[in-house]
Amino acid sequence: MHAPPEHAHLLVAVADELMRVREGIDHVEALVSRLVRRAPAEDRAEALTEAQALDALTQRLEALSGVLRMLGDGATPAESVSRISLADMAVRLRPAAGVKTTEAADSGDLMLF
């Protein structure tokens, strides 16, 4: 199953938009990092842990953008989902892509800063 050309163009455009959102989050992440450094020492570790949620969001956006781009380039849904490096997201998306799985979602390959 391949997307019609008009869908393909939209999928790639949405993938590009997701990457722009990711760039915006990168700027927010830099701001939060500066603020965390100014937090009182006793609050810094907790603030840093909470700030890492932004990094997780950027990784998820990047993965979703990759799926959309692959679909737009003619890959099948199963092929597109198979490239996701975040294991928990891949497990959630596989059924929608028609891929049978019995794996339980794990923490995946999330990389924190």
Contacts in CASP RR format, 6 or more apart in sequence:
PFRMAT RR
TARGET T0000
AUTHOR 0000-0000-0000
METHOD contacts of the structure
MODEL  1
MHAPPEHAHLLVAVADELMRVREGIDHVEALVSRLVRRAPAEDRAEALTE
AQALDALTQRLEALSGVLRMLGDGATPAESVSRISLADMAVRLRPAAGVK
TTEAADSGDLMLF
1 76 0 8 1.000
1 77 0 8 1.000
2 8 0 8 1.000
2 74 0 8 1.000
2 76 0 8 1.000
3 11 0 8 1.000
3 71 0 8 1.000
3 72 0 8 1.000
3 74 0 8 1.000
7 72 0 8 1.000
8 71 0 8 1.000
8 72 0 8 1.000
8 73 0 8 1.000
8 74 0 8 1.000
9 72 0 8 1.000
11 68 0 8 1.000
11 69 0 8 1.000
11 71 0 8 1.000
11 72 0 8 1.000
12 68 0 8 1.000
12 69 0 8 1.000
12 72 0 8 1.000
12 73 0 8 1.000
14 68 0 8 1.000
15 65 0 8 1.000
15 66 0 8 1.000
15 68 0 8 1.000
15 69 0 8 1.000
15 72 0 8 1.000
16 65 0 8 1.000
18 61 0 8 1.000
18 62 0 8 1.000
18 64 0 8 1.000
18 65 0 8 1.000
18 68 0 8 1.000
19 61 0 8 1.000
19 62 0 8 1.000
19 65 0 8 1.000
21 61 0 8 1.000
22 58 0 8 1.000
22 61 0 8 1.000
22 62 0 8 1.000
22 65 0 8 1.000
25 54 0 8 1.000
25 57 0 8 1.000
25 58 0 8 1.000
25 61 0 8 1.000
26 58 0 8 1.000
28 54 0 8 1.000
29 51 0 8 1.000
29 54 0 8 1.000
29 55 0 8 1.000
29 58 0 8 1.000
29 113 0 8 1.000
32 51 0 8 1.000
32 54 0 8 1.000
33 51 0 8 1.000
33 113 0 8 1.000
35 47 0 8 1.000
36 44 0 8 1.000
36 47 0 8 1.000
36 48 0 8 1.000
36 51 0 8 1.000
37 44 0 8 1.000
39 47 0 8 1.000
52 112 0 8 1.000
52 113 0 8 1.000
55 111 0 8 1.000
55 112 0 8 1.000
55 113 0 8 1.000
56 110 0 8 1.000
56 112 0 8 1.000
59 86 0 8 1.000
59 110 0 8 1.000
59 111 0 8 1.000
60 86 0 8 1.000
60 89 0 8 1.000
63 84 0 8 1.000
63 85 0 8 1.000
63 86 0 8 1.000
63 89 0 8 1.000
64 89 0 8 1.000
66 80 0 8 1.000
66 83 0 8 1.000
67 80 0 8 1.000
67 81 0 8 1.000
67 83 0 8 1.000
67 84 0 8 1.000
67 93 0 8 1.000
68 80 0 8 1.000
70 79 0 8 1.000
70 80 0 8 1.000
70 83 0 8 1.000
71 77 0 8 1.000
71 80 0 8 1.000
76 97 0 8 1.000
77 96 0 8 1.000
77 97 0 8 1.000
77 98 0 8 1.000
78 94 0 8 1.000
78 97 0 8 1.000
78 98 0 8 1.000
78 99 0 8 1.000
80 97 0 8 1.000
81 90 0 8 1.000
81 93 0 8 1.000
81 94 0 8 1.000
81 96 0 8 1.000
81 97 0 8 1.000
81 99 0 8 1.000
82 90 0 8 1.000
82 99 0 8 1.000
84 90 0 8 1.000
84 93 0 8 1.000
85 109 0 8 1.000
86 108 0 8 1.000
86 109 0 8 1.000
86 110 0 8 1.000
87 103 0 8 1.000
87 105 0 8 1.000
87 106 0 8 1.000
87 107 0 8 1.000
87 108 0 8 1.000
87 109 0 8 1.000
88 105 0 8 1.000
88 106 0 8 1.000
88 107 0 8 1.000
88 108 0 8 1.000
91 101 0 8 1.000
91 103 0 8 1.000
91 104 0 8 1.000
91 105 0 8 1.000
91 106 0 8 1.000
92 105 0 8 1.000
94 100 0 8 1.000
94 101 0 8 1.000
95 101 0 8 1.000
END
